[in-house]
Amino acid sequence: MREMGRALPTRSQSVRALERFVDRNRFTIAIAFPAVGAVSLVASATGVLPPWLAFHPLFLLFGTLVMRLPLAVALAPLLGGRGVAALGGLAGYAYVVEYVGVSTGWPYGAFSYGVELGPMVGGIPVALPVFFVPLVLNSYLLSLLFLNDRWGRLPRLALALALVLVVDLTLDPAAVALGFWTYAAGGPYYGVPLSNFAGWVLSGGVGVLAVDVAFDHAALRQRVLDCEFALDDLVSFVLLWGTVNVVFGNWLAVAFAGVLVGGLARSQRFDFEVGVVPTLR
């Protein structure tokens, strides 16, 4: 497979088969899974589920992987050597930053995990890149739908980073409410300190820059335009974490989720009349 350019590379039969599978199961993946996930997470946090089932790490990881599938399949045809290296480097960077954060409290603020998000090593989820990297990718992909080539790199990076922050402003309050992690000193934003968002400027900034350097943004934008389910993972994210925030009354976080909903609607990634439906013929 050649390195990415403006013309999209030919997709293999296996990728086409995965595309058909994802497309035919869009509602299940992008709507049913996060809806069930939100209910099970709230039931776990409120003691409705028995202890052996509440926040079961394998269920958490399996559900996350399923919701990530549309993003992975959408990007598969564009993964040349630079793309693979960048994503691998970004995964390694996520581990390093998280280890420093758990050990020293920098850059996010002193925090600790209260729930095992799959297998844990040294207090850090082994599957951390599965949780972090897609947040950066989704933000970058959404930014591409609003800014074409005429805008240049700086506005593109700025919008992508702004969207990363909106994503975290949605995620962190819900995660704290569920007990996924706790900040030692608390914070003014639903228990989240402002230092956390400064940390996300750093980690998110490195992430969007790495993606922008490694991928041909024009080819990536065309792929998102051609692949209707490319941002279904972001649809899942909004439904899952938006619902949790509603349950716990985190209304400002719900408003930030609404910003993402507005972006998805304006970019025509979701039809609010019929929902997420198969599109490939």
N, C-alpha and C positions, 0 to 999 in steps of 0.2 A: 504494500500500500504506500503510495507516494506521500510526501509531506503535503500538508494542506495548502491549497491555493484558492482562488476565487471559484474555480470549477470544482464541484464536489466530487470526491473519489467514488468509484464504483463500489456499491455495497455488496458484500458477500452474501451467499445464500443463507448462512446462519444469522447474519444481521437482519436480513429481510424476514426471516422466520420469527425472530424476536420482535421485530416491528409489528408484524401481524398479530402476535400474541398480546403485546401491550395494547395495541389499538382496539382489539376485540374485547379487552378486559379493562378498558379505561375507567368505567364507573366503579368497578370492584376495587381497583388499585388506588384511584385518586379520591374516591368518595367513601366507599364502604370501609376500607381499612382505617383511614384516619378517624372516621366516625366511631367505629368500634374501639379504636385506640383511645380516643378521648373519654369514652364511657368507662373503659377498663382502668385508665389512669386515675380518674376521679374516684372510682369505686375502690381502688387500691389505697389512695390517700385518705379516704374517709372511713376505712375499716369495713367496708361492705364485703369485700372479697376476703377469703380466709388467708392467713399469713403465708401459707405455702404457695399461694397463687398470686398474691399481691406483688406487683412490680417484678414479676418473674423475668429474670435477665434474658433468658433465651427467647421468650415471647416478645420482649421489647426489641431485641436485636432483629428478630425475624420480621416483625412488622415494619421496622425502619428500612430494612433491606428491600422489602417488597415495594414500599413507597418510593425508594430511590431508583427502582428499575427503569421507569420512563426516561429519567435523566441519563442514566448509563447507556441505554440503547440509543438515545438521540445523539449522544456524543461519540459513540463507537466508530462510525465511519470517518471521523476526523482525527482520530488518535494516531498521529504519526509519532516519530521518535521524540520530538520536542514536547509534544503534549503529554506523553507518558512520563517523561522525565520531570516535567513541571508539576504534574499531579503527584508523582512520587515525592518530589522535594517538598511540596506543600503538605503532604501527609507527615513527613518527617518534621517539618517546621511546627506543625500542630502539636506533635508529641513534645517537642522541646519547650514550646511556650507554655503548654499545659503543666508540664513537670515543674518548670520554674514558678508558675503561678501557684500550684498546690504547695510547693516547698517554701516559697518566699512571700507570697501574696502579691507579687508584681507580675504583670501589669494590671491585673483585673481587680485586685483587692484580695485580702485573705479569705479563702473559701475552702470548703471541703465537700466531697460528695456524700449524700445521704442515702442514695439508691445505687445499686450496682447496675450499670448500664451495659449488661453483658459481662464477659470476663474482665477482671480488673487486675492490673499489675502496677504496684507502687502507688495505689490510689488513683490510677488513671485508667479509663476504659481502653481496652485493646482496640476496640472499633472506633476510637475517637475520630479518625479521618472520615468515617462514614457519616458522622454527625456534623463535622465542621466544614469539610470541603464542599459538599453540595450547597451549603448556605451561601458560600462565596460564588459558586458557579451560577446558581439561580439568580442572584442579584446581578451578576455580570450579564447573563443572557437577557434578563428583562431590560437592562439598560440599553442593550443593542437594538431592541425593538423601538426605542424612542429616539435614539441618536444615530443617524446614518454617518457615512464617511465624511461628510462636509463639516461635521462638528470637531473632528480631530481627537487626539488621544486624551488630553487633559480633561475636557468636559465628560468624556466617556468614563474615565476613571473616577472622577468626582461623583457622578451619578451612581455608579456601581457601588462605591463606598457608602454613599448616603443610603442606598437600599440595604446594604449589609447592616448598617446601624438600625434601620427600621425593623429589619428581621430580628435583631437582638432585642430591641425594645418590645417586640412582641413575645419573643421566646423566654427571656430571663424571668419576668414576673410570674409566668405560668410555671416554669420549672421550680422556682423558689416556693411557690404555693403548694406544689406537689411534694416538695422535699427532695427533689433531685439533687440539689446542692444548696448550701447555706453560706452566706457571707458572715464572717465572724463579727463584724461591727455593724451589720445591717446596712441600711441605706434609705435615702428619701424616696426612691422610686420602687414602691412595693417590696422593700427590703433589699434592693439592689443599690450598691454605692455608685456614685458618679464615676469613680475610678474604673469601674468595669467597662464603661462605654469609651473611656479614653484608651483602655486596653484593646477594645475592638477596633478603634481607629488604626492602631498599630497592626494588629494581626490581620484585620480585614484589608488594610491598605496593602500589605505585603501580598495577600492572597489575590486581590484583583489585579495587581501589577504583574504577578507571575502568570496569571491566566492571559492577560493582554499581550504579554511578550511571547508566550508559547504558542498561541493560536492566531491564525489569520482571522481577524475579527469580521472581515467581510464574508468569508466562507462560513464562519460560525453563525453570523446573522442570517445568512441565506438558509442555513440548515434549520434554524429555529423557525423561520418563516414557512419552510416546506414541511416541517415535522410538527403536526398539530399537538402532539403530546409532550413536546420537549420541556414544557414548563409545568407539567402535571404534578411534579414533585412539590412545586411551590403552591399549587392548589391544595395538595394534601397538608402542607405545612400550615397554611392559613386556616383550614378547617379544624385541624387538630388543636393547635395552640390558641386559635381564636376562641374555640369552644371552651377550652379549659379556663381561659381568662374571663369569659362570660360567667361561668359557674362560680368563680371566686370573686367576682365583682371588680376585676382589674380593668376598669372602663377606659382608662387612658391607653392601656395596652391593646384593648379591643379597637380603639380608634386607629392605632398604628397598624393593626391587622387590616382595618378598613382601607388604609392607604395602599396596601399590597393588593387587596381585592380590586380597588379602583384601577391600579396599574394592569392587573390581569384582564380586567374587563375592557379597558381602553385598547389594549394590545390584541384583543379578540382571542385570548387564550382560553376563554371559558364562556360558554353560552348560558346566560342565566335563565333562559326559558326552557332549555332542554337539558342543561347540565353538561357533563363530560360524556361524549358519545363517540363511538367508532367513526373514523373518518377515511381510513384507507379503503380503496376499492380493489 
